[in-house]
Amino acid sequence: MSQPVPITEPVALGEGPLWDPDTSKLMWVDISQHAVHEYDPATGDDRVVQYDVPVGAIVKHAHGGYVAAAGMGFAAISWPGGELAWLGDVTRGERMNDGACDPVGRFLAGTMVTGGGTGAALYQLDRGHVRLLLEYVSISNGLDWSPDGQTMYYVDTPCERVDAFRYDVETGSISARRTLIDLRDTPGRPDGLTVDADGGIWVAMARGGGCVRRFTPDGDADDVIELPVPHATSLAFGGDDLRDLYITTSQLGLDADDLRHWPLAGASFLVSDVGVTGREPFSYVP
C-alpha cells in the first residue's frame, strides 16, 4: 500500500467521491461551492461545474449521466454541465448530504441539520418515487451494502457509530437496526463509508480523526490509513482494477493557523493498491 498522495487542489468541503468505470474518471463534490468535479487520473485535469444549490452526493444514472442528492431533493444531471432536472423533493432537514444506490438501483440519500437536532431523515428514490426510510436523524452520512446486499451499513455522524440494518432488496425496506461499530472512544467522528469486495467496511474519520479505518464484516478493527489532514470525509475505490482508494477531505472548522499547519486540508487523496478490491458503484434505475 502506498502513502496517500494529494491529487486535487484543496476545497472547503470535499465529499461524495464516485468512480465512473465507463469514463475511468473520479466524480466528487465540493458542497460549500455547490460544485461537481470530474477528475481525470490520466491527465490530472479536474473539471468543475457549479450549480445553484449544494450537491451532497452523486450516483450514476443507468441511462447516462448522473443523479444528485442536491438542495432538498433528487435531480438528474446531464453531464457535463447540464442543468438539474428535479426528480423528487424531500421535506425534513436543511439540505441533502451523503447517499448511494442499492444493488437494484434505488438511490438512498439523507439530509442533515446543524445544532444537534434530530430533524433530518434518510430517503429513498425508487423509480421516481421518494420514500421516507428513517426519521430522527442528525447528520445522515455514509451508507453502503454488504456484498450479498442483505445488510445496509449506515452512519449518522453525531451518534459516533456504524449501524447495520437488515435490508430487503426486493422491497427496499430496512429493519433490525443494531450497532455494529462503536466509535465513541475513537478520535474523530465517522463520515463517509464504503464496502470492499471481501465485505470490509472502510470508514472516513472526520472531526479530527484524520484517517480511514477498515473493519471486518463483524465490526472488528482491521487496518488504518493515516492522512496529513484532520478531516477525512468520504472515500471510493477506483482504478482499472478497483484496488485504488480515493479519499476526500475538508477544511471545515479550521482557522488560518490550522491551515498553515495542515496545508493539504480539503484536497482529495489517492492511495494506490490498498491490498483489497472494491466494487463498481450501483447505478440509479428509473
N, C-alpha and C positions, 0 to 999 in steps of 0.2 A: 504494500500500500504506500502510495506517495504522500508527500506532505500537501496540505491544502494550498492551492495556488489561486490568487485573485485573477479573475478573468474579465471583470467589468469595472467601470468607474463606480465609486460609492454613490448611493442614493439614500434618502431619508428612511424609507421603509420598503426594502426589497422583500418580495413574497411570491408564493404561488408558482414555483418552477414546474414546467411541464415539458418533457422531452417529446418531440414530434418525430416518430420514426419515418414518416413519409418525406420529411424535408431534412432530416438529420440536424435540426436546429432546436435550441432551447427557448421556449417561451417563458417569460416571467413578468411580474408586475411590480410597479412602484406605486403603492396605494396612495402615498402622500401627494403625488403629482398626477393622479388619475391616468397613469401611463401603462401601456402594454409594450414590453420589449421582445424583440426576436434576436437572439444571439446566435451567430454562426461560428461554431468552433473551428471550421476550416479556414476562415479568414480573420476572425476576431471582430468582425463588424457586429454592431449592436443597434438594430433599427428600433426607433421609438415612435409610438403613436399615442397621442393624448386624447382623452375623452372628457365629456362634461361632468361625469360622475366618477367616484373612486371605483376601481376594479379590484376585488379581493382575490379572485381566482378565475382561471380559465381551464376549459377542457376541450378536447377535440369534438367536432360535430361529425357524425358518421357520414354526412353527405357533403362534407367540405367546410372549411373554415373552423370557427371555434364558437363555444358558448361561454359566456362570462357570468359570474356572480358579481353584480355591479349595482351601485346605488342601493336601492331597496327592491331588487328583483333579479330576474334571469334575462339575459339578452344574447341573441346570436350576433356574431361578428363575421363579416365577410372580409377576411384578411387578404391583402394588407390595407389598412386604413379605412375599412368600411364603417359605416355608421352602426350604432347599436340598434338592433331590431328586437323590441321587447317581446318576451315570451310569457312572462307572468310576474306578478308582484308579490311581495311579502309585506307583513304588517308590523312585526314585532322587532324591536331593536333600533339601532341608529344607522347601521349600514351593513351590507353583506361582507363576509370575511372569507374564510377558507372553505374549500369544497373539493369534491372528487366524484367520479362516476362509478357506479356499482357494476358488477360483471355483466348485467344485461342492458346497460345503457341509461339507467336513471341518474340524474345529476343531483347529488346531495350537497347542500351548502348551508351555512348558518350565518346568523347575524351576531352583532356584539353590542354591548352597552359599556359605557365608562362609569366610573364612580362606585363600582361594587354592587350594582343592581343585578337582578336576575330577570330582566325583561326581554332578553333575547331568545332566540329559538333556532332549531335545526329544521330545515325544509328539504323537500324532495320535489324535483321537477320530473314528472313521469309522463312522457308522451304529450307534453304541452300542458299538463295539469299540475298545479302547485299544491303540495300536501304538507301539512304541519306534522312533523315527526316527533319533536321533543321540545317541551316547554321548560321555563325556569332556567335558562342558560345565561351565563355572563359574557364570556368571550368564546364563541364557537370557533374551534380551530381544527387541527389536523384530524383526518379520518382516512381509513383505508380498510381493506378486507383481507382476511386470511386467504391462502391460495385456493381453498375449496369454496370460498365465498360464503361460508356459513357463520362466520364471526366478523363483526364490524368493530374496529378499534376507533376510539374517539377521545378527543381532548377538549375539555372546557378549561381553559388555561388557569383561572384562579383556583380551581379545585386541586391543582398540583398532582394530577394522576392521569393515567391512561385507563379508560374504561373499556370493557368488552361487552358487546351486545350479541345475543343470538339474532342472526339475520336470515329472514325468509326471502330468498332470491326470487321466488315466484311472485310474491305479493309486495315485496319491498318493506315489510313490517319489521320493527325491532322489538326485542323483548329480553327479559332476564339480564338486566344490567348488573354488572359486577365490576369491582376494582381489580384490574389486572396488575398494574404497576403503580405503586405508591411512591411519589417523588417529593413528598413533603420534607424529607431530610437531605435532599439533593440540591446543590447550588443551582439557582435559577428557577425558571418555570417552563413547563413544556409548551411548545408551539405547534409547528407542523410535524407530520409523521408520514412515513411510507413503509411498505412491507416488501421484503425481497422474495425471490422465488422459493427460498427454503422456509419461509414463514417468519423470518426475523423481523422485528419491529424496530425501525430507526426513528428516533425522536430528536428533533431540533430543540435545544435548550436556550431560551431567551432570558431576559431579565437578569443578566449577569452570569448565566450558565456558560455561555461561550463555547459550546461544544455540540457534538452529535453523539447520542448514545444508542447502542444497539442492544436489544433484549431478545431473548429466546421466545418462542410462542407461549411458554409457560410463565413469562414475565421475569425471568432471571437476567441480571446484568451480564452482558457478554463482551462488549467492546466499546471503546470511546474514541472519537476523533476530536482533538483539541483544535480550536481556532484562535487566530490572533485578534479576536474581537469579542465583545461581551454578549452580543445578542445574535444567536442563530435563530432564524425564523422559520425556514422550511427547507425541503430537500426533495430531490428526484433522481432516480437512476437514468443514465443516458449513455450515449456512445453506441457504436455499431453492435457491440455485444452486451450492452446494458450492464457493464461492470464498472462504469464511472459514476461518481456521485457528485451532483451539483447541489450547492448549498447557498441559500440566500441569507442576507443578514440585514441589520437595521442600525440606524443612528438614534433612534428614539430615546429621549431622556438623557442624552449625552450633551454636556456643555463644551465650550471651546477647549478647556483644559483636557477633558476626556478625549476629544477628537485629536488633539495633539499626541496623546498617549496611544490612541488606537486609530491611526490614520486610515486603516483599511475598513473601519466600521461602515457598513452599508454596501460593501462590494459583494458580488457573487463569487463563489469559490468553486474550484474543481479539485476533486480528489480522484486520481486515476487508479483504476483497478483495485477496488476495495476487497477483493477476495471472494465475493459472492455476486450472484447475478440478480438484477432487478427484473421487473415485469413491465411489458408495454402498458401504457395507461389505457383504460377503457374509454370509449367514446360515447357521447350522448346520442341516443337513438330517438328521433322524433316520432 
